[in-house]
């Protein structure tokens, strides 16, 4: 039976990425060696790093004056690395979920943090609106997609101060204007590669303004100067990221991914709204994530939750159980999830409705 992978992360990768990476693990570039055992400074791997950065720039239309980095430590390391490099006196944050709150906690170690708005009191079921970002903030930090709660900021906002965004789970899912951001970062394990590498897109002119001394490994300038090679990079995830980027380009780029993402999300949300057994966690359609669709049993059918999960598993649906803080179900439909996978889930929901 075909499995349909709805895990939130590590998550589905394209067949192209998996196959090409597996081949390189066995024999990289015909060298008779695995990519896992060659020098990261060999011309063969340096070419991988350079091409991956070039495709980042091409697919996202990154303007001049920005550096693309491949680092380690996940988005969680960026929670402290961002304020270490950018927070002089005060930073503003939007609290839209667990990962945003973790970033806020870390920033508080470096200076004043102004949480301009939060949806915590309603289990992060919406994106706050009509907040004010203080003009004297060193930067404004947002988490664009909230994997646990199923909300997403799907537009490029302009807060009037440098904008920093955690895009771990929605990078390459929609066209965006990188010039409106001072820094973008994210873990790779949702829309790019296996876990182990972190991407950073940083505008060069925002760096080098701190009075504090920054540890070498936590200084963005270190990695810019050494072209992400200051220490040994995670070679397999970087290679896998390159293969994913090649696949995106072959599919028609970010615009094409966005079109199919809207179609997939529309199909699944449409069934959730139609099916009497289920209801969405996020009511406002403009706040609904097109990457992580969260839903629960309708209150009249709560006793069927375990039954539906078991039924869906029997039909080949994997990773549907919702996060423990929300419950219910979560279907992560990242770029690599084909429309057929979403259709299979919708068919499963319809079949379960008929059974009950």
VEXNULO-163814 format. One record per residue (C-alpha): x, y, z; residue in three letters. Coordinates in Angstrom, 2 decimals. Layout:
<kolmis>
x = X&y = Y&z = Z&resn = ALA
...
</kolmis>
This chain:
<kolmis>
x = 0.00&y = 0.00&z = 0.00&resn = UNK
x = 1.25&y = 3.48&z = -0.86&resn = UNK
x = 2.00&y = 5.62&z = 2.18&resn = UNK
x = 1.03&y = 9.30&z = 2.28&resn = UNK
x = 3.42&y = 11.22&z = 4.54&resn = UNK
x = 1.79&y = 14.02&z = 6.54&resn = UNK
x = 4.49&y = 14.33&z = 9.22&resn = UNK
x = 5.23&y = 17.91&z = 10.29&resn = UNK
x = 9.00&y = 17.57&z = 10.29&resn = UNK
x = 11.20&y = 15.83&z = 9.44&resn = UNK
x = 8.76&y = 15.50&z = 6.62&resn = UNK
x = 8.14&y = 14.47&z = 3.04&resn = UNK
x = 10.84&y = 15.08&z = 0.44&resn = UNK
x = 10.54&y = 14.82&z = -3.32&resn = UNK
x = 11.39&y = 11.46&z = -4.84&resn = UNK
x = 14.03&y = 13.26&z = -6.89&resn = UNK
x = 15.72&y = 14.56&z = -3.72&resn = UNK
x = 15.69&y = 11.18&z = -2.02&resn = UNK
x = 16.97&y = 9.27&z = -5.04&resn = UNK
x = 19.69&y = 11.74&z = -5.97&resn = UNK
x = 20.91&y = 12.03&z = -2.38&resn = UNK
x = 20.92&y = 8.25&z = -1.95&resn = UNK
x = 23.00&y = 7.86&z = -5.09&resn = UNK
x = 25.50&y = 10.45&z = -3.86&resn = UNK
x = 25.80&y = 8.63&z = -0.55&resn = UNK
x = 26.83&y = 5.52&z = -2.46&resn = UNK
x = 29.00&y = 7.20&z = -5.10&resn = UNK
x = 29.32&y = 10.97&z = -5.39&resn = UNK
x = 30.04&y = 12.41&z = -8.83&resn = UNK
x = 31.60&y = 9.14&z = -9.98&resn = UNK
x = 34.44&y = 9.57&z = -7.49&resn = UNK
x = 34.06&y = 6.07&z = -6.10&resn = UNK
x = 33.51&y = 7.68&z = -2.70&resn = UNK
x = 30.45&y = 8.62&z = -0.68&resn = UNK
x = 29.58&y = 12.28&z = -0.25&resn = UNK
x = 29.73&y = 11.47&z = 3.47&resn = UNK
x = 33.45&y = 10.76&z = 3.32&resn = UNK
x = 34.95&y = 13.41&z = 1.05&resn = UNK
x = 36.48&y = 16.69&z = 2.16&resn = UNK
x = 34.03&y = 19.55&z = 2.41&resn = UNK
x = 36.76&y = 21.64&z = 0.80&resn = UNK
x = 37.06&y = 19.39&z = -2.22&resn = UNK
x = 36.16&y = 21.06&z = -5.50&resn = UNK
x = 33.25&y = 18.65&z = -5.87&resn = UNK
x = 31.56&y = 19.67&z = -2.62&resn = UNK
x = 32.46&y = 23.35&z = -2.92&resn = UNK
x = 30.53&y = 23.25&z = -6.20&resn = UNK
x = 27.51&y = 21.84&z = -4.32&resn = UNK
x = 27.59&y = 24.68&z = -1.80&resn = UNK
x = 28.00&y = 27.35&z = -4.46&resn = UNK
x = 25.21&y = 25.98&z = -6.65&resn = UNK
x = 22.83&y = 25.68&z = -3.69&resn = UNK
x = 23.40&y = 29.34&z = -2.81&resn = UNK
x = 22.97&y = 30.36&z = -6.44&resn = UNK
x = 19.63&y = 28.52&z = -6.70&resn = UNK
x = 18.45&y = 30.13&z = -3.45&resn = UNK
x = 19.10&y = 33.51&z = -5.06&resn = UNK
x = 17.50&y = 32.56&z = -8.35&resn = UNK
x = 14.33&y = 30.96&z = -6.97&resn = UNK
x = 13.67&y = 33.70&z = -4.41&resn = UNK
x = 14.93&y = 36.62&z = -6.52&resn = UNK
x = 17.29&y = 37.63&z = -3.73&resn = UNK
x = 18.71&y = 41.09&z = -4.51&resn = UNK
x = 22.33&y = 42.16&z = -4.27&resn = UNK
x = 23.52&y = 43.05&z = -0.78&resn = UNK
x = 22.26&y = 39.83&z = 0.83&resn = UNK
x = 24.26&y = 36.78&z = 1.88&resn = UNK
x = 22.94&y = 33.20&z = 1.84&resn = UNK
x = 24.33&y = 30.97&z = 4.58&resn = UNK
x = 24.09&y = 27.29&z = 5.46&resn = UNK
x = 24.62&y = 26.86&z = 9.20&resn = UNK
x = 23.90&y = 24.37&z = 11.97&resn = UNK
x = 21.91&y = 24.37&z = 15.20&resn = UNK
x = 18.45&y = 24.56&z = 13.64&resn = UNK
x = 16.06&y = 27.49&z = 13.92&resn = UNK
x = 16.46&y = 27.18&z = 17.69&resn = UNK
x = 20.05&y = 28.40&z = 17.43&resn = UNK
x = 18.81&y = 31.38&z = 15.44&resn = UNK
x = 16.56&y = 32.32&z = 18.36&resn = UNK
x = 19.69&y = 33.52&z = 20.17&resn = UNK
x = 21.90&y = 34.25&z = 17.15&resn = UNK
x = 19.49&y = 36.89&z = 15.83&resn = UNK
x = 19.45&y = 39.03&z = 19.00&resn = UNK
x = 23.16&y = 38.42&z = 19.60&resn = UNK
x = 23.87&y = 40.11&z = 16.25&resn = UNK
x = 20.99&y = 42.59&z = 15.99&resn = UNK
x = 19.53&y = 43.52&z = 19.38&resn = UNK
x = 21.18&y = 46.61&z = 20.81&resn = UNK
x = 18.45&y = 48.03&z = 23.06&resn = UNK
x = 14.99&y = 46.76&z = 22.14&resn = UNK
x = 13.39&y = 44.28&z = 19.77&resn = UNK
x = 9.73&y = 43.72&z = 18.90&resn = UNK
x = 8.19&y = 40.26&z = 18.52&resn = UNK
x = 4.83&y = 38.89&z = 17.40&resn = UNK
x = 3.76&y = 35.90&z = 19.50&resn = UNK
x = 1.90&y = 33.45&z = 17.27&resn = UNK
x = 2.89&y = 30.08&z = 18.68&resn = UNK
x = 5.32&y = 27.87&z = 20.57&resn = UNK
x = 8.32&y = 28.63&z = 18.38&resn = UNK
x = 7.68&y = 32.38&z = 18.49&resn = UNK
x = 7.48&y = 32.21&z = 22.29&resn = UNK
x = 10.80&y = 30.33&z = 22.42&resn = UNK
x = 12.39&y = 33.03&z = 20.26&resn = UNK
x = 10.99&y = 35.71&z = 22.57&resn = UNK
x = 12.49&y = 33.97&z = 25.61&resn = UNK
x = 15.95&y = 33.85&z = 24.04&resn = UNK
x = 15.84&y = 37.48&z = 22.91&resn = UNK
x = 15.11&y = 38.54&z = 26.49&resn = UNK
x = 18.66&y = 37.50&z = 27.42&resn = UNK
x = 20.07&y = 40.30&z = 25.24&resn = UNK
x = 17.82&y = 43.30&z = 25.79&resn = UNK
x = 14.29&y = 44.60&z = 26.10&resn = UNK
x = 11.64&y = 42.65&z = 24.22&resn = UNK
x = 8.32&y = 44.23&z = 23.27&resn = UNK
x = 5.71&y = 41.57&z = 22.49&resn = UNK
x = 3.45&y = 43.71&z = 20.33&resn = UNK
x = 0.60&y = 41.17&z = 20.20&resn = UNK
x = -0.18&y = 37.55&z = 21.06&resn = UNK
x = -2.90&y = 35.01&z = 20.30&resn = UNK
x = -1.85&y = 32.72&z = 23.14&resn = UNK
x = -5.11&y = 33.17&z = 25.06&resn = UNK
x = -6.97&y = 31.50&z = 22.20&resn = UNK
x = -4.49&y = 28.64&z = 21.73&resn = UNK
x = -2.80&y = 30.57&z = 18.93&resn = UNK
x = -5.77&y = 29.96&z = 16.65&resn = UNK
x = -5.40&y = 33.26&z = 14.75&resn = UNK
x = -2.81&y = 35.80&z = 13.61&resn = UNK
x = -3.07&y = 39.04&z = 15.63&resn = UNK
x = -3.99&y = 42.15&z = 13.67&resn = UNK
x = -3.86&y = 45.93&z = 14.24&resn = UNK
x = -0.77&y = 45.86&z = 16.44&resn = UNK
x = 1.80&y = 48.64&z = 16.54&resn = UNK
x = 5.52&y = 48.06&z = 16.13&resn = UNK
x = 7.59&y = 50.62&z = 18.07&resn = UNK
x = 9.62&y = 52.81&z = 15.73&resn = UNK
x = 12.68&y = 52.56&z = 17.96&resn = UNK
x = 12.87&y = 48.75&z = 17.82&resn = UNK
x = 16.11&y = 47.35&z = 16.43&resn = UNK
x = 14.01&y = 44.80&z = 14.51&resn = UNK
x = 10.60&y = 43.12&z = 14.38&resn = UNK
x = 10.51&y = 39.32&z = 14.50&resn = UNK
x = 7.72&y = 37.15&z = 13.09&resn = UNK
x = 7.20&y = 33.42&z = 12.64&resn = UNK
x = 5.48&y = 33.23&z = 9.28&resn = UNK
x = 4.02&y = 29.72&z = 9.60&resn = UNK
x = 3.01&y = 28.03&z = 12.82&resn = UNK
x = 3.22&y = 24.30&z = 12.31&resn = UNK
x = 1.54&y = 23.26&z = 15.56&resn = UNK
x = -1.49&y = 25.55&z = 15.31&resn = UNK
x = -2.01&y = 25.82&z = 11.56&resn = UNK
x = -1.80&y = 29.60&z = 11.12&resn = UNK
x = 0.30&y = 31.50&z = 8.60&resn = UNK
x = 1.25&y = 35.03&z = 7.60&resn = UNK
x = 0.97&y = 34.80&z = 3.82&resn = UNK
x = 2.04&y = 38.30&z = 2.85&resn = UNK
x = 5.18&y = 40.41&z = 3.15&resn = UNK
x = 4.46&y = 42.95&z = 5.86&resn = UNK
x = 6.20&y = 46.32&z = 6.25&resn = UNK
x = 6.60&y = 47.15&z = 9.96&resn = UNK
x = 8.75&y = 50.26&z = 9.50&resn = UNK
x = 11.79&y = 48.66&z = 11.19&resn = UNK
x = 14.08&y = 45.82&z = 10.00&resn = UNK
x = 11.98&y = 42.69&z = 9.60&resn = UNK
x = 13.26&y = 39.28&z = 10.74&resn = UNK
x = 11.32&y = 36.12&z = 9.85&resn = UNK
x = 11.47&y = 32.50&z = 10.88&resn = UNK
x = 10.37&y = 30.74&z = 7.68&resn = UNK
x = 11.29&y = 27.21&z = 8.67&resn = UNK
x = 8.09&y = 25.66&z = 7.38&resn = UNK
x = 6.94&y = 27.83&z = 4.48&resn = UNK
x = 10.07&y = 28.93&z = 2.63&resn = UNK
x = 9.64&y = 28.42&z = -1.14&resn = UNK
x = 5.89&y = 27.90&z = -0.72&resn = UNK
x = 4.92&y = 31.31&z = -2.12&resn = UNK
x = 6.48&y = 34.21&z = -4.03&resn = UNK
x = 7.96&y = 36.79&z = -1.68&resn = UNK
x = 9.81&y = 40.09&z = -1.79&resn = UNK
x = 13.07&y = 39.38&z = 0.01&resn = UNK
x = 13.98&y = 43.09&z = -0.07&resn = UNK
x = 11.33&y = 43.70&z = 2.61&resn = UNK
x = 13.25&y = 41.51&z = 5.07&resn = UNK
x = 16.48&y = 42.17&z = 6.93&resn = UNK
x = 16.98&y = 38.52&z = 7.83&resn = UNK
x = 15.18&y = 35.25&z = 7.05&resn = UNK
x = 16.08&y = 31.93&z = 8.62&resn = UNK
x = 14.78&y = 28.42&z = 9.02&resn = UNK
x = 15.47&y = 24.80&z = 9.71&resn = UNK
x = 15.57&y = 22.71&z = 6.54&resn = UNK
x = 13.55&y = 19.71&z = 7.70&resn = UNK
x = 10.15&y = 20.83&z = 6.40&resn = UNK
x = 10.49&y = 22.28&z = 2.90&resn = UNK
x = 14.11&y = 21.83&z = 1.95&resn = UNK
x = 16.18&y = 18.91&z = 3.25&resn = UNK
x = 16.69&y = 16.46&z = 6.10&resn = UNK
x = 17.35&y = 18.02&z = 9.49&resn = UNK
x = 20.91&y = 19.13&z = 10.17&resn = UNK
x = 21.27&y = 22.33&z = 8.16&resn = UNK
x = 19.82&y = 25.80&z = 8.71&resn = UNK
x = 19.48&y = 28.46&z = 6.03&resn = UNK
x = 19.95&y = 32.18&z = 6.67&resn = UNK
x = 19.37&y = 35.03&z = 4.23&resn = UNK
x = 20.80&y = 38.21&z = 5.74&resn = UNK
x = 21.11&y = 41.76&z = 4.48&resn = UNK
x = 24.77&y = 42.57&z = 4.86&resn = UNK
x = 24.39&y = 46.17&z = 5.99&resn = UNK
x = 22.53&y = 45.31&z = 9.21&resn = UNK
x = 25.58&y = 43.54&z = 10.66&resn = UNK
x = 28.59&y = 44.85&z = 12.56&resn = UNK
x = 26.71&y = 47.41&z = 14.62&resn = UNK
x = 26.81&y = 45.77&z = 18.06&resn = UNK
x = 29.03&y = 47.03&z = 20.88&resn = UNK
x = 29.06&y = 43.58&z = 22.49&resn = UNK
x = 31.60&y = 40.96&z = 21.53&resn = UNK
x = 29.98&y = 38.08&z = 19.67&resn = UNK
x = 31.38&y = 34.53&z = 19.90&resn = UNK
x = 32.99&y = 33.52&z = 16.63&resn = UNK
x = 30.52&y = 30.77&z = 15.76&resn = UNK
x = 27.51&y = 32.97&z = 16.58&resn = UNK
x = 28.66&y = 35.89&z = 14.46&resn = UNK
x = 26.99&y = 35.99&z = 11.04&resn = UNK
x = 30.00&y = 37.83&z = 9.62&resn = UNK
x = 32.19&y = 34.83&z = 10.40&resn = UNK
x = 30.12&y = 32.63&z = 8.13&resn = UNK
x = 29.80&y = 35.26&z = 5.41&resn = UNK
x = 33.57&y = 35.71&z = 5.31&resn = UNK
x = 34.16&y = 31.95&z = 5.19&resn = UNK
x = 31.28&y = 31.22&z = 2.77&resn = UNK
x = 29.54&y = 28.86&z = 5.22&resn = UNK
x = 32.78&y = 26.87&z = 5.51&resn = UNK
x = 34.18&y = 28.20&z = 8.81&resn = UNK
x = 33.61&y = 24.76&z = 10.28&resn = UNK
x = 32.67&y = 21.51&z = 8.56&resn = UNK
x = 29.16&y = 21.93&z = 7.12&resn = UNK
x = 26.55&y = 19.13&z = 7.25&resn = UNK
x = 27.37&y = 17.86&z = 3.78&resn = UNK
x = 24.49&y = 15.43&z = 3.24&resn = UNK
x = 21.69&y = 17.89&z = 4.20&resn = UNK
x = 23.34&y = 20.61&z = 2.06&resn = UNK
x = 23.47&y = 18.22&z = -0.88&resn = UNK
x = 19.84&y = 17.24&z = -0.31&resn = UNK
x = 18.90&y = 20.92&z = -0.18&resn = UNK
x = 20.57&y = 21.41&z = -3.56&resn = UNK
x = 18.57&y = 18.54&z = -5.01&resn = UNK
x = 15.32&y = 20.00&z = -3.63&resn = UNK
x = 16.18&y = 23.37&z = -5.14&resn = UNK
x = 16.86&y = 21.70&z = -8.48&resn = UNK
x = 13.49&y = 19.98&z = -8.21&resn = UNK
x = 11.74&y = 23.29&z = -7.45&resn = UNK
x = 13.30&y = 24.86&z = -10.52&resn = UNK
x = 12.27&y = 21.90&z = -12.66&resn = UNK
x = 8.68&y = 22.19&z = -11.38&resn = UNK
x = 8.50&y = 25.81&z = -12.54&resn = UNK
x = 9.86&y = 27.65&z = -9.51&resn = UNK
x = 8.18&y = 29.21&z = -6.52&resn = UNK
x = 5.22&y = 30.53&z = -8.50&resn = UNK
x = 4.36&y = 27.03&z = -9.65&resn = UNK
x = 4.76&y = 25.63&z = -6.12&resn = UNK
x = 2.44&y = 28.33&z = -4.80&resn = UNK
x = -0.24&y = 27.52&z = -7.34&resn = UNK
x = -0.32&y = 23.82&z = -6.44&resn = UNK
x = -0.08&y = 24.64&z = -2.71&resn = UNK
x = -3.23&y = 26.76&z = -2.95&resn = UNK
x = -4.97&y = 23.96&z = -4.82&resn = UNK
x = -3.98&y = 21.35&z = -2.23&resn = UNK
x = -4.97&y = 23.52&z = 0.72&resn = UNK
x = -8.26&y = 24.52&z = -0.91&resn = UNK
x = -9.14&y = 20.88&z = -1.51&resn = UNK
x = -8.45&y = 19.83&z = 2.08&resn = UNK
x = -10.00&y = 22.84&z = 3.82&resn = UNK
x = -13.03&y = 22.47&z = 1.57&resn = UNK
x = -13.58&y = 18.92&z = 2.80&resn = UNK
x = -13.04&y = 19.88&z = 6.45&resn = UNK
x = -15.62&y = 22.65&z = 6.12&resn = UNK
x = -18.06&y = 20.36&z = 4.30&resn = UNK
x = -17.73&y = 17.16&z = 6.33&resn = UNK
x = -20.04&y = 17.12&z = 9.37&resn = UNK
x = -17.57&y = 15.00&z = 11.35&resn = UNK
x = -14.78&y = 17.59&z = 11.38&resn = UNK
x = -14.13&y = 21.25&z = 12.05&resn = UNK
x = -11.04&y = 23.43&z = 11.44&resn = UNK
x = -8.92&y = 24.80&z = 14.28&resn = UNK
x = -8.47&y = 28.12&z = 12.46&resn = UNK
x = -11.75&y = 29.86&z = 11.65&resn = UNK
x = -10.48&y = 32.89&z = 9.72&resn = UNK
x = -9.63&y = 31.65&z = 6.22&resn = UNK
x = -7.05&y = 34.41&z = 5.76&resn = UNK
x = -5.08&y = 33.03&z = 8.74&resn = UNK
x = -5.16&y = 29.39&z = 7.66&resn = UNK
x = -1.82&y = 27.82&z = 6.83&resn = UNK
x = -1.40&y = 26.28&z = 3.40&resn = UNK
x = 1.43&y = 24.15&z = 4.81&resn = UNK
x = -0.03&y = 22.69&z = 8.02&resn = UNK
x = -3.77&y = 22.03&z = 8.07&resn = UNK
x = -5.03&y = 21.42&z = 11.61&resn = UNK
x = -8.51&y = 20.12&z = 12.41&resn = UNK
x = -10.45&y = 18.20&z = 15.06&resn = UNK
x = -13.59&y = 16.11&z = 15.28&resn = UNK
x = -16.76&y = 18.14&z = 15.56&resn = UNK
x = -17.94&y = 18.32&z = 19.16&resn = UNK
x = -20.81&y = 15.96&z = 18.36&resn = UNK
x = -18.35&y = 13.28&z = 17.18&resn = UNK
x = -15.44&y = 13.63&z = 19.59&resn = UNK
x = -15.71&y = 9.96&z = 20.53&resn = UNK
x = -14.69&y = 9.04&z = 16.97&resn = UNK
x = -11.23&y = 10.65&z = 17.08&resn = UNK
x = -9.27&y = 7.46&z = 17.77&resn = UNK
x = -11.40&y = 5.55&z = 15.28&resn = UNK
x = -10.68&y = 8.03&z = 12.50&resn = UNK
x = -6.95&y = 8.00&z = 13.19&resn = UNK
x = -6.94&y = 4.19&z = 13.05&resn = UNK
x = -9.03&y = 4.19&z = 9.87&resn = UNK
x = -6.77&y = 6.74&z = 8.19&resn = UNK
x = -3.70&y = 4.75&z = 9.15&resn = UNK
x = -5.22&y = 1.65&z = 7.57&resn = UNK
x = -5.67&y = 3.67&z = 4.36&resn = UNK
x = -1.97&y = 4.59&z = 4.29&resn = UNK
x = -2.13&y = 8.02&z = 5.94&resn = UNK
x = 0.99&y = 8.57&z = 8.08&resn = UNK
x = 1.71&y = 11.34&z = 10.59&resn = UNK
x = -1.82&y = 12.74&z = 10.94&resn = UNK
x = -1.99&y = 12.93&z = 14.72&resn = UNK
x = -2.11&y = 16.54&z = 15.93&resn = UNK
x = 0.40&y = 18.06&z = 18.31&resn = UNK
x = -0.33&y = 17.26&z = 21.95&resn = UNK
x = -0.97&y = 20.94&z = 22.75&resn = UNK
x = -3.80&y = 21.10&z = 20.20&resn = UNK
x = -4.99&y = 17.54&z = 19.75&resn = UNK
x = -7.01&y = 16.33&z = 16.81&resn = UNK
x = -5.23&y = 16.05&z = 13.49&resn = UNK
x = -2.56&y = 17.83&z = 11.48&resn = UNK
x = -1.95&y = 17.28&z = 7.79&resn = UNK
x = 1.36&y = 18.82&z = 6.75&resn = UNK
x = 1.14&y = 19.38&z = 3.02&resn = UNK
x = 4.52&y = 20.88&z = 2.23&resn = UNK
x = 5.79&y = 21.50&z = -1.29&resn = UNK
x = 6.78&y = 17.86&z = -1.84&resn = UNK
x = 3.30&y = 16.56&z = -1.00&resn = UNK
x = 1.58&y = 15.80&z = -4.31&resn = UNK
x = -2.06&y = 16.66&z = -4.98&resn = UNK
x = -2.78&y = 12.93&z = -5.12&resn = UNK
x = -1.76&y = 12.61&z = -1.47&resn = UNK
x = -4.20&y = 15.30&z = -0.40&resn = UNK
x = -6.91&y = 13.74&z = -2.53&resn = UNK
x = -6.28&y = 10.40&z = -0.82&resn = UNK
x = -6.80&y = 12.04&z = 2.58&resn = UNK
x = -10.00&y = 13.73&z = 1.41&resn = UNK
x = -11.30&y = 10.42&z = 0.07&resn = UNK
x = -10.49&y = 8.82&z = 3.42&resn = UNK
x = -12.44&y = 11.52&z = 5.27&resn = UNK
x = -15.42&y = 11.01&z = 2.99&resn = UNK
x = -15.30&y = 7.24&z = 3.43&resn = UNK
x = -15.17&y = 7.62&z = 7.22&resn = UNK
x = -18.17&y = 9.94&z = 7.09&resn = UNK
x = -20.15&y = 7.34&z = 5.15&resn = UNK
x = -19.19&y = 4.66&z = 7.69&resn = UNK
x = -20.49&y = 6.78&z = 10.54&resn = UNK
</kolmis>
